[in-house]
Amino acid sequence: MIFAIQIQSYRNISSKDLILQIKDALIEEGVIIGFNLAREFIRILPPLNISDKEISYFKEKIVSVLDSIKEIVLQ
């Protein structure tokens, strides 16, 4: 199972900078993701035996990180 989220540049912030900010923030939260700067996406590769609790944890962390990035971008 693999998921990808495409990240696009916004205003004066490049997609590369956004991806790196998202990656760094998720690592601080204990979530490891893959990314491809050339193709502008982040990869989510959960194990096949992921639990509902782990899915909820990831969802909470990704929403939190994206909300915090959004606040920075919209300033």
C-alpha positions as a printed NumPy array, in Angstrom:
array([[ 0.   ,  0.   ,  0.   ],
       [ 1.427,  3.381, -0.998],
       [-0.087,  6.838, -0.877],
       [ 1.282, 10.054, -2.304],
       [ 0.345, 13.689, -1.824],
       [ 1.443, 16.163, -4.466],
       [ 2.717, 19.449, -3.066],
       [ 2.673, 22.525, -5.311],
       [ 4.39 , 25.87 , -4.976],
       [ 2.295, 28.589, -3.423],
       [ 2.936, 32.301, -3.801],
       [ 6.667, 32.735, -3.182],
       [ 7.226, 29.383, -1.441],
       [ 8.583, 26.602, -3.646],
       [ 7.216, 23.083, -3.511],
       [10.692, 21.935, -2.411],
       [10.588, 24.228,  0.629],
       [ 7.051, 23.125,  1.52 ],
       [ 7.953, 19.43 ,  1.246],
       [11.008, 19.874,  3.444],
       [ 8.992, 21.812,  6.046],
       [ 6.33 , 19.089,  6.095],
       [ 8.946, 16.329,  6.337],
       [10.825, 18.053,  9.169],
       [ 7.642, 18.784, 11.127],
       [ 6.425, 15.191, 10.781],
       [ 9.776, 13.822, 11.917],
       [ 9.507, 16.011, 15.021],
       [ 6.095, 14.396, 15.618],
       [ 7.546, 10.9  , 15.236],
       [ 6.224, 10.222, 11.73 ],
       [ 8.6  ,  9.24 ,  8.931],
       [ 7.591,  9.846,  5.311],
       [ 9.298,  9.535,  1.962],
       [ 9.506, 12.364, -0.51 ],
       [10.591, 13.211, -4.031],
       [11.592, 16.818, -4.573],
       [11.838, 16.485, -8.363],
       [ 8.287, 15.181, -8.694],
       [ 6.917, 17.356, -5.874],
       [ 5.283, 14.746, -3.656],
       [ 5.468, 13.11 , -0.266],
       [ 5.057,  9.339,  0.075],
       [ 3.226,  7.535,  2.807],
       [ 4.147,  3.856,  3.074],
       [ 2.266,  2.271,  5.995],
       [ 2.868, -1.386,  6.817],
       [ 0.144, -3.776,  5.706],
       [-0.605, -4.66 ,  9.319],
       [-1.148, -1.04 , 10.47 ],
       [-3.651, -0.737, 13.308],
       [-6.597,  1.639, 13.57 ],
       [-4.809,  3.354, 16.448],
       [-1.737,  3.983, 14.28 ],
       [-3.887,  5.321, 11.443],
       [-5.595,  7.722, 13.848],
       [-2.203,  8.828, 15.188],
       [-0.906,  9.514, 11.683],
       [-4.071, 11.358, 10.69 ],
       [-3.841, 13.56 , 13.784],
       [-0.182, 14.384, 13.104],
       [-0.518, 15.058,  9.358],
       [-3.537, 17.327,  9.873],
       [-1.719, 19.207, 12.625],
       [ 1.417, 19.674, 10.52 ],
       [-0.488, 20.751,  7.399],
       [-2.527, 23.231,  9.451],
       [ 0.638, 24.731, 10.923],
       [ 2.262, 24.968,  7.469],
       [-0.914, 26.596,  6.138],
       [-0.739, 29.279,  8.805],
       [ 2.862, 30.057,  7.845],
       [ 2.083, 30.164,  4.113],
       [-0.957, 32.402,  4.474],
       [ 0.848, 35.085,  6.488]])
